[in-house]
Amino acid sequence: MRSYSIAILTMLALAASPLYALDGRQIMEKSDALAQPKSVRAAVLMLVEKGGRVEEKEFELVGKKYGNDEKALLSFSRPTSIRLLTHTYKGRDDDQWLGLSSGKVKRIALADSDKPFVNSHFYYEDLKSRDIDDYGYTLIGDAGAGGVDCYKVEAAARSKKLVYDKAVFYIDKTNFFVMRIDIYMRGGLHKYLENHDIRKVNGILTPFRAVMHSADGRGKTELRIKSVTYNVPIADSQFSKEALR
């Protein structure tokens, strides 16, 4: 799936809804093909709610596009100083490395993609980009999400190597912005993401709140954008594995 921590920052609305009927694949193509910034820098507050307690974490996100590929670095300032570097590629496996506070660098194995990141409801898989061709799409109806009328599109995994069985996207009919994603794992609804407080920054629709809910209602993780800038100069060296040490 598309890296939610990046994708929620980089979606640009179209000016009008289509005048003809669309199928599921066409709707996803329109959403996937929206113009995106070449780079992003954002300060984010993460609130992890579990067992009635809320833990606050803060990180900086820097991301940069390289053609069809993307690189992103999440650097935490509290409560620890860990960093996660993700290189996503079209057509081949992605790479992820975790830089620990001790200075040790750990490679994240593909088998660990379904593990929680910093004890949140986001998994390592959620911090990668989605290849549209990894899923088959079906328009399954209409639904409301975030107070707007949406297309409801099911995305079924085409490979057993993928972490999630399927996802259901709720896509705003007027601008193709993704308002909600229901995520299925091992045959059942596992969690769902909702986008809120959507503002336009330099012409780019940006949800300043994104909440990943556990399907069992026992917890959630909220991301709040404190500041964000697009198309800013970012040195390639920031995305080097050696920079994690």
N, C-alpha and C positions, 0 to 999 in steps of 0.2 A: 504494500500500500504506500501511497505517497507519504513521505515524512511529514507527520502532522505538524511538528514544531516549525517546519519551514513552510509547508504548503499553506498553512493558515495565514501566513504573512504575505503571500505572493500571488493571490488570485485577483484578477482584474475583470470587472463586469463588462458584458457586452451592452450595447446601447438599447437593444430592443429584443422582444421575444420573437421566435420564428413564426413565419406565416404558413408553415406547412407541417404536417405530422412528422415526428421524429421517432426513431426506434431507440432502444437502450444504448446501443453502441454509438449512434450519432450524438446523443445527448452527452455521453461521457467524452466523446471526442471534442465537442464544443467546450466543455469544462476544462479538459486537459490541455487544449490548445490556446487558452487565454494567455495574453501577453503577461510576462513575468519580469521582475527586475533582474538585472545581471548580478546584483549583490544585495545583501541585507545585513544590517547590524541592529540588534535589538537587546534591550534589557528586559528581563522577564522575572516575575515573581511566581514561584510554584507553591501551591498550597495542597498538601497531601492529607486527606482526611481518612483516618482509619480508626475503628474502635472508639469513635466519639472524640478523638483527639486530632488536632490539626498541627502539622509540622510545616514550617515555612522554610523555603529554600530560594536562593536567588542565583541566576546565571546570566551570562551574556551569550548571545547567539550571533555568530558571524557565518555567513554562507555566500557561496559564489558559484555561478554556473560556468561550465566549460563545455560549450556545445550541448550535447545531449546528456552530459554527466554533471554531477553536482558534488561539491565538497562543503562540509559544515563542521563547525567546532562549537561545542557547548562548554563554557568555562564557568564553574560554580565559584562564587565568592563566599557563600555561607550555606550550610554550616561547615562544609568542607571545601577544599579547593581542587576537587577532582575535575577532569576534563574528558569529554568524549569527542573523538574525531571520527567522522563518517565520510567515506568516499562512495558515492553511488554511481553505478554504471548502467547504461542501457545495453541489455543483451547478455550480461554476465553477472556473476555474484558480486555483491557489494563487500566493502571492507570496513571494519570498525575496530578502533583501539580505545582503551580506557586508560587515561593517565591518572594514577593514584596520587594521593597527597604525599606519599613517601618518595615519589619520583619514579616508581616502577611503572612500566607500560605493559598492559595486558591486552592481547588480541582477543576480541569477542568472536567465539566460534559460531558458525552458522547454526549449530545445534542449540545455542543459547539465545537465539533471536526471540524466543518466546518468554524470556525471563524479564521481570520488572526492572526498570531502570531507576536507580536511586530510591528503591522502595516505593515507587509511584505506581499509578495505574497505566502508565505508558511503558511499553516494552521496547526492547532494542529494535524490533521490527518496525515499530511505529516511527522511528527516527530515520528511516530510509525512504527513498523515493519509490513510488509505484510505477511499474511499467504497465501501461494500459493493455498491452498484448498478453499479459499474464492471466487475464480474466476474460470470461465471456459475459456479455451484458444483455439483460432483458428488462424492458420497461414493464413494471408490474402494477402500475397504477399511479394515482395522485394522492398526495397527503399534505397536511400542514406541518410546518416546522419553523420555529422562530417567528411565528406570526405571519408567515408568508405561504403562498400556494406553491407547492413543489412537485416536480417529477420524482417518482419513486423508482429507482433503478437498482436491480439486483446484479451484483458482480460475483460470478462463481469462479473459483480457482480452477485453473487448467492443469495444475501440477500438484502432486502430493508433497512436493518439497516446500510449498508455501505454508507459512505459519497459520493463516486463517483460511477456513473453509470457504467463506463467502462474506460479502459485505452488502449492505443496502444503503444506497446514497439518496439523500433527500436534497434535490437540486432546485434552487429558486428558478421558477419559470421565466422570470423577467430578465435575469442576468447570468444564469448558470453558476451562481455561487453555491458552494456546498454548505448547507445549513446544518446537516446532521449525518452521521454515519453509524449504522448499526453493524457491529462486528461479531461474526459467528466463528466459533472454534469448537472442534470436536463434536459437531452436530447440533450445537445449541447457541443461543444468544449469549455472548460472553461479556460484552461491554458496549457502550455507545458514546460517541463524541458529539457535543453540541457547540456551535459557534454563537457568540453573543456580542453585543456592543460593537456592531460593525460600523466602521468609519472609513472615509476615503482619505488616504494619505498619498499625496502626489499622484492622484488619479487612480490609486490602487485600493480596492476594497480590502479592509483589514479588520478581522475580528479581534478586538482588544481583550476578549475573554474567550477561552476555549476550555470546556470541561469534559473530562473523560470519566464516565460513570461506570461503576461495576454493575453488571446486570442484576446481581442479587441485592442491590441496594445497600450494601455494607460499606461502601466507601466511594471516594471520587478524588480526582486530582484536577485542580484548576490552574490554568496558566493565565496570568494577567500581564499584558504588555505595558511596561512602564514608559518605554520610549522606543521608537523605531525609525530608521532612516534607510532609504533605498538608493541603489546605484552609487554607493560610496566606494572610494578606493580601498581595497583590501589586499595586502601583500600575499602572494602565493605561499610564502614561507610559513604563514599562520596555519596552513593545512598540511604541514609536514609532520610525519610521525615523530621525527626527532624533536620537534617543538613541544611535545608532550612531556619531555623529561625535565 
